[in-house]
């Protein structure tokens, strides 16, 4: 398992459009991808789980990837978050 903490940079946090980009990126990989945040954890491949986390701009999440392509998955997820998730 690999993990990394990142800060959400886009203005709307993990609202519907950025959450869609976040989930789409996670779905590209076979590894299990979850994230922990203050108050819980969520499945990065589930749009309902991501939206339910109510992550806002400036919040920190810790991405956890486990599986055959975990290194690539973590790098892609970090890049997606750091690039603003399409905003």
C-alpha beads as a LAMMPS data file, in Angstrom:
LAMMPS data file: protein, C-alpha beads

87 atoms
86 bonds

1 atom types
1 bond types

-500.0 500.0 xlo xhi
-500.0 500.0 ylo yhi
-500.0 500.0 zlo zhi

Masses

1 110.0

Atoms # bond

1 1 1 0.000 0.000 0.000
2 1 1 1.153 3.523 -0.795
3 1 1 -0.277 6.780 0.484
4 1 1 0.176 10.518 0.257
5 1 1 -1.522 13.543 1.812
6 1 1 -2.601 16.291 -0.579
7 1 1 -4.472 19.583 -0.221
8 1 1 -7.544 20.281 -2.342
9 1 1 -6.740 23.396 -4.396
10 1 1 -9.785 23.964 -6.570
11 1 1 -12.315 26.534 -5.419
12 1 1 -15.343 24.236 -5.249
13 1 1 -13.605 21.372 -3.449
14 1 1 -14.935 17.935 -4.402
15 1 1 -18.225 19.262 -5.778
16 1 1 -19.992 17.440 -8.641
17 1 1 -17.676 18.273 -11.582
18 1 1 -14.351 17.878 -9.740
19 1 1 -15.685 14.765 -7.981
20 1 1 -16.472 13.290 -11.395
21 1 1 -12.927 13.948 -12.587
22 1 1 -11.558 12.518 -9.315
23 1 1 -13.620 9.319 -9.682
24 1 1 -12.867 8.972 -13.399
25 1 1 -9.150 9.111 -12.643
26 1 1 -9.510 6.483 -9.910
27 1 1 -11.520 4.184 -12.210
28 1 1 -8.585 3.979 -14.636
29 1 1 -6.755 1.690 -12.192
30 1 1 -7.290 -1.822 -10.863
31 1 1 -5.978 -0.914 -7.402
32 1 1 -8.260 -0.078 -4.514
33 1 1 -8.203 3.699 -4.022
34 1 1 -9.588 5.331 -0.903
35 1 1 -8.961 8.568 0.905
36 1 1 -9.094 9.588 4.529
37 1 1 -10.209 13.004 5.686
38 1 1 -11.169 14.612 8.940
39 1 1 -14.289 12.736 9.865
40 1 1 -13.898 9.538 7.891
41 1 1 -12.821 7.792 4.731
42 1 1 -14.273 7.335 1.275
43 1 1 -13.995 5.148 -1.812
44 1 1 -12.421 7.255 -4.573
45 1 1 -14.205 5.188 -7.229
46 1 1 -17.690 5.974 -5.893
47 1 1 -19.170 9.346 -6.835
48 1 1 -21.657 9.127 -3.950
49 1 1 -18.885 8.375 -1.478
50 1 1 -16.769 11.272 -2.774
51 1 1 -19.669 13.748 -2.746
52 1 1 -20.703 12.564 0.706
53 1 1 -17.282 13.422 2.083
54 1 1 -18.059 17.163 1.587
55 1 1 -14.398 18.026 0.970
56 1 1 -13.870 21.773 0.535
57 1 1 -11.090 23.923 -0.893
58 1 1 -8.109 23.853 1.448
59 1 1 -9.016 20.517 3.060
60 1 1 -6.356 17.830 3.211
61 1 1 -7.007 14.230 2.243
62 1 1 -4.738 11.214 2.479
63 1 1 -4.927 9.022 -0.593
64 1 1 -4.422 5.268 -0.061
65 1 1 -3.763 2.986 -3.030
66 1 1 -3.375 -0.769 -2.804
67 1 1 -3.060 -3.230 -5.651
68 1 1 -1.126 -4.186 -8.763
69 1 1 -0.830 -0.631 -10.143
70 1 1 -0.791 1.272 -6.826
71 1 1 2.256 3.432 -7.611
72 1 1 0.802 4.614 -10.928
73 1 1 -2.613 5.121 -9.337
74 1 1 -1.207 7.275 -6.550
75 1 1 0.816 9.388 -8.978
76 1 1 -2.253 9.959 -11.189
77 1 1 -4.523 10.822 -8.262
78 1 1 -1.999 13.273 -6.811
79 1 1 -1.555 14.884 -10.242
80 1 1 -5.334 15.200 -10.687
81 1 1 -5.755 16.903 -7.308
82 1 1 -2.738 19.171 -7.723
83 1 1 -3.887 20.239 -11.195
84 1 1 -7.246 21.430 -9.782
85 1 1 -9.457 18.571 -11.003
86 1 1 -10.370 20.325 -14.222
87 1 1 -11.205 23.730 -12.743

Bonds

1 1 1 2
2 1 2 3
3 1 3 4
4 1 4 5
5 1 5 6
6 1 6 7
7 1 7 8
8 1 8 9
9 1 9 10
10 1 10 11
11 1 11 12
12 1 12 13
13 1 13 14
14 1 14 15
15 1 15 16
16 1 16 17
17 1 17 18
18 1 18 19
19 1 19 20
20 1 20 21
21 1 21 22
22 1 22 23
23 1 23 24
24 1 24 25
25 1 25 26
26 1 26 27
27 1 27 28
28 1 28 29
29 1 29 30
30 1 30 31
31 1 31 32
32 1 32 33
33 1 33 34
34 1 34 35
35 1 35 36
36 1 36 37
37 1 37 38
38 1 38 39
39 1 39 40
40 1 40 41
41 1 41 42
42 1 42 43
43 1 43 44
44 1 44 45
45 1 45 46
46 1 46 47
47 1 47 48
48 1 48 49
49 1 49 50
50 1 50 51
51 1 51 52
52 1 52 53
53 1 53 54
54 1 54 55
55 1 55 56
56 1 56 57
57 1 57 58
58 1 58 59
59 1 59 60
60 1 60 61
61 1 61 62
62 1 62 63
63 1 63 64
64 1 64 65
65 1 65 66
66 1 66 67
67 1 67 68
68 1 68 69
69 1 69 70
70 1 70 71
71 1 71 72
72 1 72 73
73 1 73 74
74 1 74 75
75 1 75 76
76 1 76 77
77 1 77 78
78 1 78 79
79 1 79 80
80 1 80 81
81 1 81 82
82 1 82 83
83 1 83 84
84 1 84 85
85 1 85 86
86 1 86 87
